């Protein structure tokens, strides 16, 4: 499994294919396909990526009643993602049902829980009615719920990784989005650089615009590969 997943946050398959083709010849990464691209052209982009042998993190963040989430997971089974996620706030029953569902697949994906979106800050958590505790404490609590329900890991902000590893388990996987090559402005509030992600001990990182909107995506990927190779 690669350490890096490049976010194909595009509206159309043609744009995503252009980016993928520009990276031909490079290895050591997979792609993340999110809601926008999957809903628009999933039946085109998923076989395209599969034919080229790329691992795919299917980032659809399922959040519904247990039966509906189980059915949704079975609906994407044909695409054989290496990783798929759902919101931990869907509840323990839903998480357990999801874990049972993918356990029967021939090619079982990593089932990853979404704790709190990296676009949220402490003030947002208060406004949403979360009880006492810091944002990081709420993330760890949600991660523990996911762990106990049978998930393989969670999506979390980089500065929450160490607390999750320490309090939930070193083997419990962390996937860190909001990764930048250099610190820059973002609509995500809990972000980090690649060097910071390596230092935190996270297992996987997701990089989007820092690669996909760079002047030369292939050159950018090649430049960050030595850092990725230094991940434990």
N, C-alpha and C positions, 0 to 999 in steps of 0.2 A: 504494500500500500504506500503510495507516495505521501510525502509530508505536505506538499503544496497542492491546493486546489484553486484553480483560476476561475473566478466568477464570470460566467457568461451572461452578464446582465444586459441583454440586448432585447429589442422588441421583435426582431425578425431573425429567422434562421440564417438568412443570407449574410447578415452582419456577423453572427456567431461563427459561421463557416469561414468567413474571410479571416477572422482572428485566428481560428484553429489552423487554417492553412498557412498562415504566416509563421507559425511555430513548428512547421514540419522539419523533422530532423533533430529536434530537441526532445529529451526524455526526462523522466523524473517528476512528473506532475500529472494531475488529473484535472477534471473540470467540474465546476458546480453549476447545475442548472436549476434556476429558481422559478418562482411562480409566473413571472411575466413571459419568459421564453417558453416554458413548458405549456402554459395554457394557449399561447398563440400558435406554436408550431412544434409541440413535443413529438408528434409522430414523424416529424422530419429530422429534427436535430438528434434525438436519442439514437436512432439507427446509424446516423452519420458518425457519431462519436464511437459507438460500439464497433463499427466496421474498421475503425482505426485503432481499436484496442485501448482506448482511454478509459481509466476508471472514472465513474461518474458519481458525484455526491448529489442526490436528488433532494433539493432543498425546498420542500413544499409545506413544511410546518403544519402538518395535520392537527386539527383541534376540533373534535366533535365527540359525539357519544361513541362508546366502544364498538358497537356494530358498524357504524359508519366508517370509523377509522380503519377497522379491520378490512372492510370492503374496499376502501380506498387503497390500502396497501396491496391488496391482491390485484387491484386494477393496474398497478405499476410494476407488478412482478415480471411481466414480459420484458421489461427494459433492463433487468438484472443490474440495478444500481449497486455499487459497493457500499453505499451509505445512504440512509434516508432518515428524515427526522420528523418529530411531532412535538407539540407543546406539552411540557410537563403539567401545565395548568389544566390539561384535559382530564387529569385526575388519575389516581392509582389504578382504578379498574380498567380504564382505557389503556394505560401504559402496559399493564399485565397482558391484556388482550392483544395488544400490538406485538409484544414480545413472543407470545404464543403463536401468533400468525406467521411471523417471519421465520420462526424456528423450524417450520415445516418446509421451507423452501430449499431446493437443491443447492442454489447459490445464495446462502444466507447473507444479507447485508448487515453492516453495523447499524444498529438502531440507536439513534441519537436524540436526546431530549433537548428542547430549547428551554433554557431557564428564563432569563429576562433579556429582551432584545437590547442590543448594544446602542440603539437609538435612545434608550431610556436613561434618565439620570435620577438622582435621589429624590428630587422634587416630584418627578413623575410618579415614582413609587408611592409617595405619600398621597398624591392626588388620587391614585387608584385604590386607596383604602387599605394598603398593606399595614400590618401592625407594627409595633416597636421593633427596632433593629435597623442596622445599616443595609444598604443595597447588597453589599457583598454577603452579609449574613443570610439574607433572603435567597440569594443565588445558591449558597451552600445547602440550605435547607431543601430547596427544590432539587438540587443535584442528588441529595441523599434519597429523596422520594423516588427519583428515576432509578438510582442504583438498586434500591430495595425491590423495585418492580421488575427488574431484569433487563434494563437498558444497558448498552455497552459504554455509554458516555454521554456527555452533554456539550452543547454549544455554550460558550461563556466568553466574557471579556478577558483579556490577557491578565490583568491584575487580580483576577479571581482564581486563576489556575492553581496557584500554590495552596490556597486554602482548601480547594476541592481535593487536591491530591493528599493533603495532610489529614483532612477530616472525613473524607468519604473513602478514599483508597488510591494508592499509587497506580494501580492497574486500571482504574476507572478513567476512560479516555476523555480528553478535552480537545475540542475543536474551536479554534479562535478566529473569528472574523474581524473585520475592521483593521486589518493589518496594512500598514503603509511602509513604503521603502524609506521615506523620510517623514517626519511629523509635518502634517499639513491640515488645512481646513477640511471638515467633513460633516455630513449630516448624522454621522454616528458619534456619540459622545464619549464612548469608552473604547478608545483605539490604542494601537501600539505600533512600534516599528518591528521589522523582522528580527533585529538584534535583541530587542526586548522580549519578543516571543520565544526566542531560543533560550534566553536567560531564565524565563519563567518555567521552562520544562513542559510546555504544552506539546501535545502529540501531533496535531495537524493545524495548519494555518490556511486561511482563505484570503486571497488577494484578488481584488477586482480592478478598480480604476487605475491603480498605480501601474498595472501592466497593460490593461486593455485600452487605456487612453494615453499611453506613452507614445512618443514619436516613433519608437522602434520597439514593439513588444518583444521580438525575439532577442534583441540585444539586452533588454531589461531582464528577461528571464535568465539569460546566460550570466548576467552580472550577479544575480542573487543566488545562483545554484551553489557556490562555495559555502555560503551561509547556511543553506538548507542541509548540505551534507554534514555540517557540524552539529545538527540536531542529534540528540541522543537516541 
